[in-house]
């Protein structure tokens, strides 16, 4: 399979109190189309930074980030925001749902930036909620849902635009064991049945076991198993 994600000699540092703190050191990594990859490593190792570079949330200091045929590291902020909205589905540890919106309205949010009309948006939202098994909860507010259900709404929101890649930052980190299993099974389904390329950052070896491949980051370097 061709590589859909190509990370070429990428480095990233942050400045704190006039000190430059290196986070990633000349990272090179290829991820194949349709792959399910887990990134593991200690806190502060650079996992989330690498995820953010791949998702177009941040840009490297040097090197290239190429997704499909687009070098996203070379895009300006406006072009990058547009690319991100069309190509990336985000799943976060703490769901990031808006409490005053229903499940339906939360999932619909990314579609408000598109040219779809109301009827077309409704079809997309209902399909996404059906995939995650929550079509019967679309009128519920986040406070009326369990943590696992909230994360499934967040996943529906992530997939409603039919993104090229799905990225998850500790997607099961705030869930009990049973809910975590449900979310991991759902992510496996998105990968296998819907052919989505999935990349997650996790501290949980059990979550990483669901991936096709696990890569480890330590002190900004890709390393062998820790």
C-alpha positions in Angstrom: 0.0 0.0 0.0 1.3 3.5 -0.7 2.2 5.8 2.2 -0.6 8.3 2.9 1.4 10.1 5.6 5.1 10.9 5.1 7.1 12.6 7.8 10.5 13.6 6.5 13.3 14.8 8.9 10.9 16.8 11.0 12.1 18.7 14.0 10.1 20.9 16.4 11.0 23.1 19.4 9.1 25.4 21.7 10.3 28.5 23.5 9.7 28.9 27.2 11.1 31.8 29.2 13.6 32.5 26.4 14.8 28.9 26.5 14.4 26.7 23.5 13.1 23.3 24.3 13.5 20.6 21.6 10.5 18.3 21.3 11.1 16.3 18.1 14.4 15.5 16.6 14.6 14.7 12.9 11.7 12.4 12.9 11.1 10.3 9.7 8.0 8.1 9.6 5.8 6.7 6.8 2.2 5.5 7.5 0.4 3.5 4.8 -3.1 4.2 3.6 -5.6 2.2 5.6 -3.2 1.6 8.5 -4.0 1.8 12.1 -1.0 3.1 14.0 -0.4 3.7 17.7 2.2 6.1 19.1 3.4 5.4 22.6 6.0 6.9 24.9 6.4 8.7 28.2 4.7 11.9 29.0 6.5 14.8 27.4 8.2 12.5 24.8 6.7 14.4 21.8 3.8 12.1 20.9 1.1 14.7 20.9 3.3 17.2 19.1 3.9 14.7 16.3 0.1 14.0 16.1 -0.6 17.7 15.9 1.9 18.1 13.1 0.3 15.3 11.1 -3.2 16.8 11.8 -2.2 20.2 10.6 -2.7 21.8 14.1 0.9 22.8 14.3 3.8 23.2 11.8 7.4 21.9 12.1 10.5 24.1 12.5 12.2 22.0 9.7 11.4 19.0 7.6 8.3 18.1 5.6 4.8 16.7 6.5 3.2 15.3 3.4 -0.4 13.9 3.6 -1.5 12.2 0.4 -0.2 14.6 -2.3 -0.2 17.7 -0.2 2.8 19.1 1.7 0.9 20.6 4.6 4.0 21.9 6.3 4.3 24.4 3.4 0.7 25.7 3.6 -0.1 29.1 5.0 -2.5 29.3 8.0 -5.6 29.9 5.9 -4.9 27.1 3.5 -3.9 24.8 6.4 -7.2 25.5 8.2 -9.2 24.7 5.1 -7.2 21.5 4.4 -7.6 20.4 8.0 -11.4 20.9 7.9 -11.7 18.7 4.8 -9.2 16.0 5.6 -8.8 15.3 9.4 -11.2 13.9 12.0 -10.1 14.7 15.6 -10.9 12.6 18.6 -9.8 14.0 22.0 -9.5 12.5 25.5 -12.1 14.8 27.0 -14.6 14.8 24.1 -14.7 18.6 23.6 -18.5 18.5 23.1 -20.4 21.8 23.5 -22.7 21.2 26.5 -25.6 23.5 25.3 -25.8 21.6 22.0 -27.5 18.3 21.4 -25.6 15.3 20.1 -27.0 16.1 16.7 -25.9 19.7 16.8 -22.5 18.8 18.1 -22.0 16.4 15.2 -23.4 18.9 12.7 -20.8 21.6 13.6 -18.1 20.7 11.1 -20.7 20.6 8.3 -21.7 24.2 8.9 -18.4 25.2 7.3 -19.3 23.3 4.1 -21.7 24.1 1.2 -24.1 21.4 2.2 -27.7 22.4 2.6 -29.8 21.6 5.7 -31.2 18.3 4.3 -27.8 17.1 3.1 -26.3 18.0 6.5 -29.0 16.0 8.3 -28.3 12.9 6.1 -24.6 13.1 7.0 -25.2 13.6 10.7 -27.7 10.7 10.9 -25.4 8.4 9.1 -22.5 9.3 11.4 -24.6 8.8 14.5 -25.9 5.5 13.2 -22.4 4.3 12.6 -21.5 4.9 16.2 -24.8 3.4 17.5 -26.3 6.6 18.8 -29.0 7.6 16.3 -31.6 7.2 19.0 -29.7 9.7 21.2 -29.4 12.6 18.7 -31.7 14.9 20.8 -29.8 14.3 24.0 -27.4 16.8 25.5 -23.9 15.7 26.7 -24.9 15.8 30.4 -27.6 13.2 29.5 -25.0 10.8 28.1 -22.4 8.5 29.7 -18.7 9.1 29.1 -18.6 6.3 26.5 -21.6 7.8 24.7 -20.0 11.3 24.7 -16.9 9.9 23.1 -19.0 8.1 20.5 -20.7 11.4 19.7 -17.2 12.9 19.4 -16.3 10.2 17.0 -19.4 10.8 14.9 -18.4 14.5 14.8 -14.9 13.4 13.6 -16.2 11.2 10.8 -19.2 13.3 9.6 -17.1 15.1 6.9 -15.7 11.7 5.6 -12.1 12.7 6.5 -9.0 11.3 4.9 -7.4 10.4 8.3 -8.6 10.1 11.8 -6.4 11.1 14.7 -7.0 10.4 18.4 -5.2 11.9 21.4 -5.7 9.4 24.2 -9.2 8.6 22.9 -9.8 6.1 25.8 -7.9 7.9 28.5 -11.0 9.2 30.4 -13.1 6.1 30.0 -13.8 3.0 32.2 -12.6 -0.4 30.9 -15.9 -1.4 29.2 -16.4 2.0 27.5 -12.8 2.0 26.4 -13.3 -1.4 24.8 -16.4 -0.1 22.9 -14.5 2.9 21.6 -11.5 0.8 20.5 -13.8 -1.7 18.7 -15.5 1.3 17.0 -12.1 2.6 15.8 -11.2 -0.8 14.5 -14.4 -0.8 12.6 -13.7 2.6 11.1 -10.4 1.3 10.0 -11.4 -2.1 8.6 -14.9 -1.5 7.3 -14.6 2.1 6.2 -10.9 1.9 5.2 -9.9 4.9 7.3 -6.3 5.6 8.2 -6.2 5.9 12.0 -3.5 7.3 14.2 -3.8 7.3 18.0 -1.5 8.5 20.8 -2.0 6.4 23.9 -0.4 5.4 27.2 -2.5 2.2 27.3 -0.8 -0.9 25.9 -4.2 -2.6 25.5 -5.3 0.2 23.2 -2.1 0.0 21.2 -2.7 -3.8 20.8 -5.7 -2.9 18.6 -3.4 -1.1 16.1 -1.6 -2.8 13.2 1.7 -1.3 14.3 3.1 0.6 17.3 5.9 3.2 17.2 7.6 4.5 20.3 8.8 8.1 20.9 11.2 8.9 23.7 12.8 12.4 24.3 11.8 13.4 20.8 13.3 10.4 19.0 11.6 7.4 17.4 13.0 4.4 19.2 12.6 0.6 19.5 10.2 -0.8 22.0 10.6 0.9 25.5 
